[in-house]
């Protein structure tokens, strides 16, 4: 059964930030190695590096996305190198082995409902390749989206949040805030219920989307948000990364301010 959300409430909340996206977005990845990977010329590298983080990101998504799709059909070695660049250089995820990462990405690209394991890595490549249908599912995107759903009463289900290292987000664990909002679900009928090892797991199932469905549901929701939030701007309506970038940008700043101001908590 498809999960339902109040799209209008989510969009209304995001509208206060959308016009500031070019200033809010500050992820400034190193792109020098794209010259080595035959994706940028030295001149392009210089020109793109002179742009703001937001403008730089838009250009890189277009150029790398095109090269990724071309190499997927004709140059598997380059395709794999670009995948690793996206995950490690651009995404900053460097702990896993290259072999495991490539296997993970190939499995992701075959599935309508990909595994939740390392979804922050695999979905990065999927979003680069298919910006009209795929988004990046990382801790910041899920955190911001869950907060809006929670604070605006925009739904009764929440997304599992991948592990992250952001100290501000970890300080205000959104899973705890969600459980507190729905505290009645966690009240045991009798104290012996707490002896059951799966007590929390069973309660969580009532309000958290199953991990096996999480990516499918996230992309479905962001497609709806994106269409409404950027209505009238053809490029933004079609490219899901504009909404993903907005959620990513506000997660540990604007959302942090909202939480610490007690906004929407009751």
C-alpha positions as CSV (number, residue, x, y, z in Angstrom):
1,X,0.0,0.0,0.0
2,X,1.4,3.4,-1.0
3,X,2.4,5.7,1.8
4,X,0.4,9.0,1.8
5,X,1.8,12.4,2.7
6,X,0.3,15.9,2.7
7,X,2.3,17.3,-0.3
8,X,0.9,20.8,0.1
9,X,2.1,21.1,3.7
10,X,5.6,19.9,2.8
11,X,5.8,22.2,-0.2
12,X,4.5,25.2,1.8
13,X,7.3,24.6,4.4
14,X,10.0,24.4,1.7
15,X,8.9,27.5,-0.1
16,X,10.4,29.7,2.6
17,X,13.8,28.4,1.6
18,X,13.6,27.6,-2.1
19,X,14.6,31.0,-3.4
20,X,17.7,31.0,-1.3
21,X,18.9,27.7,-2.6
22,X,21.8,29.2,-4.5
23,X,23.1,30.7,-1.3
24,X,22.2,27.8,1.0
25,X,24.0,25.2,-1.0
26,X,27.6,25.0,0.0
27,X,28.9,21.5,-0.9
28,X,32.1,22.3,-2.7
29,X,33.5,19.0,-3.9
30,X,37.0,18.7,-5.5
31,X,36.6,18.0,-9.2
32,X,40.2,18.1,-10.4
33,X,40.4,14.3,-11.1
34,X,37.6,14.7,-13.7
35,X,40.3,15.9,-16.1
36,X,42.2,12.6,-15.6
37,X,38.9,10.7,-16.2
38,X,38.4,12.4,-19.5
39,X,35.3,14.2,-18.4
40,X,36.5,17.8,-18.1
41,X,39.1,19.7,-20.0
42,X,41.6,21.9,-18.2
43,X,39.7,24.9,-19.4
44,X,36.4,23.6,-18.2
45,X,37.9,22.7,-14.8
46,X,39.1,26.3,-14.4
47,X,35.8,27.8,-15.5
48,X,33.7,25.5,-13.2
49,X,36.0,26.0,-10.2
50,X,35.4,29.7,-10.5
51,X,31.6,29.3,-10.0
52,X,29.7,29.3,-6.7
53,X,29.1,25.9,-5.1
54,X,25.6,25.9,-6.4
55,X,26.4,26.8,-10.0
56,X,29.3,24.4,-9.9
57,X,27.1,21.6,-8.7
58,X,24.5,22.1,-11.5
59,X,27.3,22.0,-14.1
60,X,28.9,18.9,-12.7
61,X,25.7,17.0,-12.4
62,X,25.0,17.6,-16.1
63,X,28.5,16.9,-17.4
64,X,29.2,13.9,-15.2
65,X,25.7,12.5,-15.7
66,X,26.1,12.5,-19.5
67,X,29.5,10.9,-19.3
68,X,28.3,8.3,-16.9
69,X,25.5,7.2,-19.2
70,X,27.8,7.2,-22.3
71,X,30.4,5.1,-20.6
72,X,27.8,2.7,-19.2
73,X,27.1,1.7,-22.8
74,X,30.6,1.8,-24.3
75,X,33.4,1.9,-21.7
76,X,32.7,-0.1,-18.5
77,X,36.2,0.7,-17.1
78,X,35.5,4.4,-17.3
79,X,32.0,4.0,-15.9
80,X,33.3,2.2,-12.8
81,X,36.0,4.9,-12.3
82,X,33.3,7.6,-12.5
83,X,31.1,5.7,-10.1
84,X,34.0,5.6,-7.6
85,X,34.7,9.3,-8.2
86,X,31.1,10.1,-7.3
87,X,31.1,8.1,-4.2
88,X,34.6,8.8,-2.9
89,X,35.7,12.2,-4.3
90,X,32.4,14.0,-4.7
91,X,30.5,12.2,-1.9
92,X,33.4,11.9,0.6
93,X,32.6,8.2,1.4
94,X,36.0,6.5,1.3
95,X,35.9,3.6,3.8
96,X,34.5,0.7,1.7
97,X,36.5,-1.3,-0.8
98,X,36.2,-0.3,-4.5
99,X,35.1,-3.8,-5.4
100,X,32.3,-3.8,-2.9
101,X,31.2,-0.3,-4.0
102,X,31.0,-1.2,-7.6
103,X,29.0,-4.4,-6.9
104,X,26.6,-2.3,-4.7
105,X,26.1,0.2,-7.5
106,X,25.4,-2.5,-10.1
107,X,22.8,-4.1,-7.9
108,X,21.2,-0.8,-7.2
109,X,20.8,0.0,-10.9
110,X,19.0,-3.3,-11.4
111,X,16.4,-2.9,-8.7
112,X,13.2,-0.9,-8.6
113,X,13.4,-1.2,-4.8
114,X,17.1,-1.3,-4.1
115,X,18.6,-2.6,-0.8
116,X,18.9,0.0,2.0
117,X,22.5,-1.1,2.7
118,X,24.8,1.8,1.9
119,X,22.0,3.5,0.1
120,X,23.8,6.9,0.5
121,X,26.6,5.6,-1.8
122,X,24.6,3.7,-4.4
123,X,21.9,6.3,-4.8
124,X,24.5,9.0,-5.6
125,X,25.3,7.2,-8.8
126,X,21.6,6.5,-9.6
127,X,20.8,10.2,-9.1
128,X,23.6,11.3,-11.4
129,X,22.5,8.9,-14.2
130,X,18.8,9.4,-13.9
131,X,18.1,12.9,-12.5
132,X,14.4,12.8,-13.5
133,X,13.6,9.6,-11.6
134,X,16.3,9.1,-8.9
135,X,17.4,11.1,-5.9
136,X,20.2,10.7,-3.4
137,X,19.0,9.1,-0.2
138,X,21.4,10.2,2.5
139,X,21.2,11.1,6.1
140,X,20.7,14.8,5.5
141,X,17.9,14.4,3.0
142,X,16.0,11.9,5.1
143,X,16.6,14.0,8.3
144,X,15.2,17.2,6.8
145,X,12.3,15.4,5.2
146,X,11.3,13.6,8.4
147,X,11.5,16.8,10.3
148,X,9.1,18.5,7.9
149,X,6.7,15.6,8.0
150,X,6.9,15.6,11.8
151,X,6.7,19.3,12.5
152,X,4.0,20.0,9.9
153,X,1.9,16.9,10.6
154,X,2.3,16.0,7.0
155,X,2.1,12.3,7.3
156,X,2.1,9.3,9.7
157,X,5.1,7.5,8.3
158,X,8.8,8.4,8.4
159,X,11.9,7.4,6.5
160,X,14.7,5.4,8.0
161,X,17.8,7.6,8.3
162,X,21.1,6.3,7.2
163,X,23.9,6.6,9.7
164,X,25.7,10.0,9.5
165,X,28.5,11.8,11.3
166,X,27.0,15.2,11.4
167,X,27.3,16.3,15.1
168,X,24.3,18.8,14.9
169,X,22.0,16.2,13.5
170,X,23.2,13.5,15.9
171,X,22.7,16.0,18.9
172,X,19.0,16.1,18.1
173,X,18.3,12.5,17.0
174,X,15.2,12.8,14.9
175,X,14.2,9.2,15.5
176,X,13.8,10.1,19.2
177,X,11.7,13.1,18.4
178,X,9.5,11.0,16.1
179,X,9.0,8.4,18.8
180,X,8.2,11.0,21.4
181,X,5.6,12.5,19.1
182,X,4.0,9.0,18.8
183,X,4.7,8.0,22.3
184,X,1.5,6.1,22.7
185,X,2.7,3.5,20.2
186,X,5.6,2.7,22.6
187,X,3.6,2.4,25.8
188,X,3.6,-1.3,26.9
189,X,0.4,-2.8,28.1
190,X,2.3,-4.3,31.0
191,X,5.9,-4.1,32.1
192,X,6.7,-7.6,31.0
193,X,6.2,-6.5,27.4
194,X,9.6,-4.8,27.6
195,X,11.3,-8.2,28.1
196,X,10.6,-8.9,24.5
197,X,13.8,-8.3,22.5
198,X,11.9,-7.0,19.5
199,X,9.6,-4.6,21.4
200,X,11.0,-1.4,19.8
201,X,11.4,-3.0,16.4
202,X,7.8,-4.0,16.4
203,X,6.6,-0.6,17.5
204,X,8.9,1.1,15.0
205,X,7.2,-0.8,12.2
206,X,4.0,1.2,12.8
207,X,5.5,4.6,12.0
208,X,8.8,3.9,10.0
209,X,8.7,2.9,6.4
210,X,10.2,-0.6,5.9
211,X,13.8,-0.3,4.7
212,X,13.1,-2.5,1.6
213,X,10.6,0.1,0.4
214,X,12.4,3.2,1.7
215,X,14.1,4.3,-1.5
216,X,11.0,3.7,-3.7
217,X,8.9,5.7,-1.3
218,X,11.4,8.6,-1.0
219,X,11.7,9.0,-4.8
220,X,8.0,8.9,-5.2
221,X,7.5,11.6,-2.6
222,X,10.2,13.9,-3.9
223,X,8.8,13.6,-7.4
224,X,5.5,14.9,-6.1
225,X,7.2,17.7,-4.0
226,X,9.4,18.7,-6.9
227,X,6.6,19.1,-9.4
228,X,4.7,21.4,-7.1
229,X,7.6,23.2,-5.4
230,X,9.2,24.3,-8.7
231,X,6.0,24.7,-10.8
232,X,6.5,26.9,-13.8
233,X,10.3,26.3,-14.0
234,X,10.5,23.5,-16.5
235,X,14.1,22.4,-15.7
236,X,13.6,22.4,-12.0
237,X,10.3,20.5,-12.3
238,X,12.0,17.7,-14.2
239,X,15.3,17.4,-12.3
240,X,14.7,16.0,-8.8
241,X,18.1,17.1,-7.6
242,X,16.8,20.6,-7.0
243,X,14.6,19.4,-4.2
244,X,17.2,17.0,-2.9
245,X,19.8,19.8,-2.8
246,X,17.4,22.0,-0.9
247,X,16.7,19.3,1.7
248,X,20.4,18.6,2.0
249,X,21.2,22.2,2.5
250,X,18.7,23.0,5.3
251,X,19.2,19.8,7.3
252,X,21.9,20.9,9.7
253,X,21.2,24.7,9.6
254,X,17.7,25.8,9.1
255,X,16.2,22.6,10.5
256,X,18.5,22.8,13.5
257,X,17.3,26.3,14.1
258,X,13.6,25.2,13.8
259,X,14.2,22.4,16.3
260,X,16.1,24.4,18.8
261,X,13.4,27.1,18.6
262,X,10.8,24.5,19.4
263,X,9.1,25.1,16.1
264,X,6.4,22.5,15.4
265,X,7.1,20.5,18.6
266,X,4.2,19.9,20.9
